[in-house]
Amino acid sequence: MTQVATQAPPFQGRLLKRRQPMEYGDDVEMWQKRMKDRGWIIDVDGKYGPQSESKCKKFQHEKGLPDSGIVDANTWEKTWTAPITH
């Protein structure tokens, strides 16, 4: 399992959330990869769909963040810096 980073990469500036049409991009893929590296079972496909939203909510709940399912700047940072407990 990957160790906790001391610093997150810069937040890309857009909220990652489930939308129609589906949101996708390198920032989504980067977040998904980090979640997978933390031990979460998640597809790294660059698409922010139902699976990403569900994993985000569970991660947020575990870390004491509002479980909105939206990767905002705080969730982004915690994805890299919070202790791995999952």
Secondary structure, DSSP 4 states (H G I P E B T S, - for coil): -PPPPSSPPPP-SS-B---SSPEESHHHHHHHHHHHHTT-----SSEESHHHHHHHHHHHHHTTS---S-B-HHHHHHHHHS----
